[in-house]
Each structure stands twice: as C-alpha cells, then as structure tokens.
C-alpha cells in the first residue's frame, strides 16, 4: 500500500487486506492451477469521482470539483488520470492464457504514480 497523500484510513486498511488475501490464495491454490492477482488502479477519471456526493474535493481541500480533477491529473506522471478501460484491458489480459504463469502479482494500473509515491 502506498500513501497518496490523502488520508483515507478505511480505504487503506481494506486494500491491505485484499493484498494479503490474494497472496494467500495464490500460494494455497497454485498447484491446482488457480491464480490470484490484484489490479491496483491509480487515480481514475470515472463518473464516481465526479459525483458531488463522494466529496473527494474535501479530501483534496480544493475549492471546486474542476480544481480537484486538475490536481489529480497533475499527480499522474503521464499528465492525466486513467479511465475504466485501462483497468479493464489489464483484467482481460489476466483472464487470458497469455498470463498463465502470473500469480500473486500486484499490477499497478496507475500511469506511473506508484513509482513516485513510496
């Protein structure tokens, strides 16, 4: 789990639990050909992020939703947030035979932000 600079304690705790669970499943079921991997999306520009009721702007302490979205774009080394298709195509690869020897992986789909946050 990497710190994004925004305090979301419950989110961080649940994400850490998923990582541990996935590693245990990967080890326990590998000999049966069952793989367990985790996709770790970074900052994504989705309808959920833009919903006023989510109050992400409060976490970023910005005056407006537009400023919050612009700041999230600036946080990404690629200069913009990803979208749902970025995660979906990675999941499709994991579901394919092309990734048949991949298990217990934590795949960052984050435009490089995890390389900067430690």
PLY file of the C-alpha trace (Angstrom):
ply
format ascii 1.0
element vertex 118
property float x
property float y
property float z
element edge 117
property int vertex1
property int vertex2
end_header
0.00 0.00 0.00
1.39 3.37 -0.97
0.42 6.69 0.52
-1.28 9.04 -1.90
-1.07 11.99 0.44
-4.83 11.93 1.03
-6.00 10.37 4.29
-8.42 7.51 3.65
-7.75 5.17 6.58
-10.58 2.73 5.88
-9.65 2.51 2.19
-6.00 1.84 3.01
-6.88 -0.86 5.56
-9.25 -2.67 3.20
-6.75 -2.51 0.34
-4.03 -4.03 2.52
-6.43 -6.83 3.49
-7.16 -7.61 -0.16
-3.44 -7.82 -0.94
-2.81 -10.26 1.90
-5.84 -12.35 0.98
-4.76 -12.55 -2.66
-1.23 -13.65 -1.75
-2.59 -16.40 0.49
-5.00 -17.63 -2.18
-2.21 -17.62 -4.78
0.04 -19.76 -2.60
-2.65 -22.13 -1.42
-4.16 -22.87 -4.83
-1.21 -22.52 -7.24
-0.75 -26.29 -7.54
-4.37 -26.57 -8.67
-3.79 -24.08 -11.48
-5.76 -21.35 -9.76
-4.18 -17.92 -9.97
-4.84 -14.90 -7.79
-3.71 -11.42 -8.78
-4.62 -7.90 -7.77
-5.13 -4.94 -10.07
-4.19 -1.73 -8.34
-5.73 1.20 -10.17
-4.32 4.62 -9.57
-6.18 7.85 -9.99
-9.02 7.12 -12.40
-11.36 9.59 -14.03
-14.69 7.83 -13.66
-18.24 9.02 -13.09
-17.91 8.05 -9.42
-15.03 10.51 -8.94
-17.11 13.30 -10.44
-20.15 12.68 -8.17
-20.61 15.58 -5.76
-21.84 13.24 -3.01
-18.48 11.45 -2.94
-16.79 14.59 -1.61
-13.36 13.77 -2.98
-12.85 17.51 -3.24
-12.97 17.63 0.57
-10.06 15.19 0.74
-8.08 17.33 -1.66
-9.08 20.54 0.10
-9.85 22.21 -3.19
-12.49 24.84 -3.78
-14.15 23.13 -6.73
-14.55 19.81 -8.45
-12.70 21.13 -11.50
-9.69 22.06 -9.36
-9.75 18.64 -7.72
-9.80 16.87 -11.11
-6.99 19.08 -12.40
-4.88 18.33 -9.31
-5.46 14.57 -9.75
-4.33 14.89 -13.39
-1.18 16.72 -12.28
-0.37 14.00 -9.73
-0.05 11.43 -12.53
3.34 11.23 -14.30
1.51 10.73 -17.60
-0.27 14.05 -17.02
-3.77 12.63 -16.77
-5.83 10.13 -14.84
-6.62 6.78 -16.35
-10.07 5.52 -17.20
-12.04 2.33 -16.68
-10.78 0.89 -19.97
-7.21 1.00 -18.72
-8.15 -1.33 -15.86
-10.49 -3.46 -17.97
-7.90 -4.27 -20.63
-5.40 -5.27 -17.96
-8.02 -7.53 -16.36
-8.72 -9.05 -19.76
-5.03 -9.88 -20.14
-5.01 -11.52 -16.69
-8.05 -13.60 -17.66
-6.34 -14.78 -20.85
-3.92 -17.67 -21.38
-1.24 -15.08 -22.15
-0.84 -14.57 -18.40
-1.00 -18.27 -17.47
2.20 -18.11 -15.37
1.25 -14.96 -13.46
0.05 -15.40 -9.89
0.38 -13.39 -6.70
1.04 -10.30 -8.80
0.07 -6.81 -7.76
-0.28 -4.99 -11.05
-0.24 -1.22 -10.93
-2.50 0.40 -13.48
-1.69 3.91 -12.45
0.20 5.81 -15.13
3.38 5.62 -13.05
2.14 7.34 -9.92
3.27 4.43 -7.71
6.86 4.96 -8.87
6.79 8.42 -7.36
4.94 7.64 -4.11
6.73 5.43 -1.64
0 1
1 2
2 3
3 4
4 5
5 6
6 7
7 8
8 9
9 10
10 11
11 12
12 13
13 14
14 15
15 16
16 17
17 18
18 19
19 20
20 21
21 22
22 23
23 24
24 25
25 26
26 27
27 28
28 29
29 30
30 31
31 32
32 33
33 34
34 35
35 36
36 37
37 38
38 39
39 40
40 41
41 42
42 43
43 44
44 45
45 46
46 47
47 48
48 49
49 50
50 51
51 52
52 53
53 54
54 55
55 56
56 57
57 58
58 59
59 60
60 61
61 62
62 63
63 64
64 65
65 66
66 67
67 68
68 69
69 70
70 71
71 72
72 73
73 74
74 75
75 76
76 77
77 78
78 79
79 80
80 81
81 82
82 83
83 84
84 85
85 86
86 87
87 88
88 89
89 90
90 91
91 92
92 93
93 94
94 95
95 96
96 97
97 98
98 99
99 100
100 101
101 102
102 103
103 104
104 105
105 106
106 107
107 108
108 109
109 110
110 111
111 112
112 113
113 114
114 115
115 116
116 117
